[in-house]
Amino acid sequence: MTTTSKHIEPATPEAAALVLKRLAIRAMGLTGADIERIVRQARLKARREKRSIRYEDLEEGIRMDRPQVPYDLRWRFAIHEAGHAVVHHALRLGPIHGLNIDTSGGGGYSQLGFTASGSDTLGYREDMLAMLMAGRAAEQIVVGAVSSGSGGTEDSDLARATRLALAMERSLGFGAVQPLLYREDHDPTAVLDSNLDLAARIHARLEKALARAVDVLSKNRDRLDALIKALFDAQALDGGAVTQLLRQEDRKHGNRTAGN
C-alpha cells in the first residue's frame, strides 16, 4: 500500500471511498474511542499547520497508537492470516475485505465475508470450520510448530470453531446423536466439561477441520507463500489486493483452487 501525500478529501466519491477503505484496513483492531482520538489529533495537527487534513496524518496516528511488532512475530502473524485467506478463497466462502498484521502484539486481523452458495448445508459449515482452523494449519505447515495465537480469548479461532462445531451437534441438525433435537447452549464450556462424549465428538470435528485446512493449504502452497510475503511487506492489504494476488496465482496454476 502506497502512502503518497494525498489530502483526505479526494475529488470523487470513488476516490474518497478508496481512501476510507485503506484507513479502515489500517485501523483494524482499534476501538471506536481510539479512532476518535486519532482523528481529533490529526485535525489539530492540520489546523496548527494551516492546511487540510491528509491521509498520512491519519495513518501516522494509527501507527503511533501501536508499538512496532517484532520481525519474527509479524512474520508469524502474516503466516496465520494468510492461511485463513487462502482457505477462504479456495473454498469460495465469500469476499475477502482485508488483512492486517500491523497490530500491537495481540495477533493479526482478517475481515472475511461469507456467502452461502445455494443453501446452508453441512458441507458449508464444514468449510467454515476448515477456514477457522486454517491459521493454525498454516503455522503448522510453514513453521512446523503452532503458537497460542489461535486461542486464548472468546473471539479467537478456537473459540469460534468450538462454538460452531457445538452448534452443528446441538442446534443446527447435523449432530451424530439425536440430530433432530434443538438445544441452545449459553455456556459451551460448562456443556462440554460435563459431557465427555459430546466433547470428544466436537474435538473430532475440529481435528477433521484442521486436517482439511492442512490439505487445502498444502495443495495451494504457492498461493500461501505469495500472500505471506505480500502481507508481511505491506503489513495491511485491502480485499482487492488480496483477491488480485490470489487470482494471479490461480491463473498461473490453470485457474485451479484445490479446495477439495
C-alpha angles and dihedrals in degrees: 000000000000122000106202120169096279123165114232092238104068121194098251137037088241092056091046091052090050093051092048091048091053091050092047090054091049091049097051109136096025121114127242089253090053091053093048090053093047092050092047092051092047091052091051091050092050091047092051090051091045096235141103121282112265136209092246091055089063095039091051090050091052092049094046088055090063130058115235110273112233116251097248093046092049089051091053091047088053092050092049098048093041088055092057092047096047094050091044089053096042093051092044094232096157143281124338111223101182151317128223132184095164092105138130095259101283093106139274128294133231125193105201128170125213128215118179104220106223100329143000097259135166088258092055092051090048089052089053090051091052090051092050090052093044097091091058090043092053092052089049092052100041103031100025092229135063129232130214089257093106093060143024103093140057091252095045124120093256093047093050093044092049092050091048093048090048091051090050089056100039113025113012098062097247099105125132091222122050094339094181094065116095115214122175112209115200093175110039093178093058091045094051095042091053097044112052095177091054091046089053091052092048091049091049089055090051092048090051091049092049091050089049091051091050090051094049093047093046090054090047098041095132091054091047094050093046093051093045091056094045093048093045091052097044097032089206129044127181121225093261092057093047094047093046092052094048092047090050088055089047090056091049088056099044096268091293118146103184098213100143 
